[in-house]
Amino acid sequence: MPSITTSDAVRLDYTEGGDPAGRPVVLIAGFKAAATSWLSQQKVFAKAGLRVLSFDRRGHGRSETPAFGATMQRHGQDLQEFLEQLDLHDAVLVGGSQGGNTIWSTVSQHGTDRVAGIVIVDQTPSMLNRADWPHGFYDYTEANAHTLFATTIPDPGRHPVSDKGIIRIARLIRAMARPGMRREKGFTEVELALLGDHARADWRPAIAATRVPVLFVAGRESEFWPAEHAVAAAALAPDGRAVVIEDAGHATNIEQPTPFNEALLAFIRSL
């Protein structure tokens, strides 16, 4: 598997497929997820003539797991170094969940000189519900800002897995049970540090300053936040667009790959 080495000496692995001369599409998975979670996109995007790169962040998938760098700022820097070391230009960055906010970290630090478009998949820019932002993680407020994610990701009690249906559950299992996916139960101290940093961040200013088109995708049945976050986030961007995928939860690209892929390919072709 190919890899890069970051400026702080961490090996980050990635997969690559499709047309080497095609537009680069960089897929960045969410918290505790690996490049394998994009299986339902990789072949489809490659067939469409794109250069498809699936990036394992530090501590994820097959990349190294250091005891340092567990901040969204460092994860954003890692993504920028990935773009630079592979000399990618006019790339489309696609981030699922925490991978989406990794993109905002990159953009806030380095701008979008190498980026043609951004896709954020079921990730609100502010997980903390605020007076001017009611689209955060269910029941997460200033009152429990430093405790709700202290030991785990809490279950808000919305759209449980048991209600998803056999086909959607099978897709989730298939995507999450491939080689390279860490399967440890519970979270390490490093993972919890990253989760806490992620939960308390507010990326709305980064969205407002972005000068490339952004597509916000929401799963109608997201377990973590109301689907309205996508339209609200799109309204913050100079060129923001939103789509809500029906019969999909937080793992939108896995649960409903066909409408998800169609929406992303239409967005990429519009750039």
LINFENHU-V722086 format. One record per pair of residues at least 6 apart in sequence whose ideal C-beta (glycine too) atoms are under 6 Angstrom apart, sorted by the first residue. I is the first residue (numbers start at 0). J is the second residue. Records with the same first field share a line. If there is no record, write none. Layout:
BEGIN
I = J  J
END
This chain:
BEGIN
0 = 12
2 = 10  12
3 = 11  81  84
4 = 10
5 = 77  80
9 = 57  63  65
10 = 63
11 = 62
12 = 55  61  62
13 = 52  54
14 = 34  53
15 = 52
16 = 41  45  51
17 = 45  49  50  51
18 = 48  50
19 = 50
21 = 48  49  50
22 = 49
23 = 50  87  90
24 = 44  49  51  91
25 = 52  54  90  92
26 = 37  53  93
27 = 54  94  98  101
28 = 36  95  98
29 = 95  96  97  98
30 = 97
33 = 55  59  60  179  180
34 = 53  55  60
35 = 177  179  180
36 = 174
37 = 53
38 = 174
39 = 256
41 = 51
43 = 260
44 = 51
45 = 51
47 = 264
54 = 81
55 = 61  62
56 = 74
57 = 68
58 = 64
60 = 179
61 = 179
66 = 189
69 = 189  192  193
70 = 196
71 = 104  196  197  200
72 = 104
74 = 101
75 = 101  104  105  108
78 = 101  105
79 = 105  109
82 = 113
87 = 113
88 = 113
89 = 115
90 = 113  114
91 = 115  116  267
92 = 102  114  117
93 = 118
94 = 101  102  119
95 = 120
96 = 122
97 = 197
99 = 119  122
100 = 122  202
102 = 117
103 = 202  205
106 = 205  209
107 = 205
111 = 211
114 = 211
115 = 270
116 = 211  212  270
117 = 213
118 = 214
119 = 215
120 = 216  251
121 = 217  218  221  249  251
123 = 134  135  224  228
124 = 202  203  206  232
125 = 132  135  201
126 = 135  136  139  198
127 = 135  139  144
128 = 135  139  140
134 = 225  227  228  231
136 = 223  224
137 = 155
139 = 147
147 = 153
148 = 194  195  198
157 = 222
158 = 220  222  248
167 = 254
170 = 253
171 = 250  253
174 = 253
203 = 235
206 = 235  236
207 = 235
209 = 236
212 = 238
213 = 236  239
214 = 240  266
215 = 229  232  233  241
216 = 242  251
217 = 226  229  243
218 = 244  247  248  249  251
219 = 226  243  245
220 = 248
221 = 248  249
222 = 248  249
223 = 249
226 = 243
229 = 241
230 = 241
233 = 239  240  241
242 = 262
244 = 251  255  258  259
247 = 254  255
248 = 254
251 = 259
252 = 259
END
